[in-house]
Amino acid sequence: EQISNPNPEFELMKKSLETIDLVIWDEIAGTRLSEYDFNNILVLLNTRELNEKANIFTSNIRPSELEKYVGNKLASRINGNCIRVELKGGDKR
């Protein structure tokens, strides 16, 4: 997403994320988020919640550790609105 050169395909995808029935957010906290990424994800999650849309979050981070990776606001949204399912097993990579 560039302010000086907007990408219509990106804007369409971003708008779709607000309204599609299910989004799978893979590897939450896999990398540190920039302030820009953090703000975009927070707005999308808030909009999805208002639209009563479902989210699935995957991560190798324990819920109690999530805040130090994604911040208080985002961790609260993720932990507060989820049913946790823990899958255990060996590394398949």
C-alpha positions, 0 to 999 in steps of 0.5 A: 500500500503506497499513498503516492501510488495506490494499488487497486488490487491491494485496496480490493483485498483489504476491503474483502478482509472486512467482509468475508466470512472467515480469515485465517491469521497464520503465524500471529507473532511470528515476526515483530509488527511495524506500527503500520501493520499493527494499526491495519490489523487492529482496524481490520479485527475491529471491523470484522468484530462489528461485522460479526465475522470469524477469525482463526489465529495460529501461533507458536506463542503461548497466549500469556506471551502474546502481548510482548509480541503484538502489544496489549491492544491486539493481544486483548482482541485475540485472547478475549475473543477466542476459543483456544485449541492447543495442538501438540506434536513434533515438528513437521518441517 
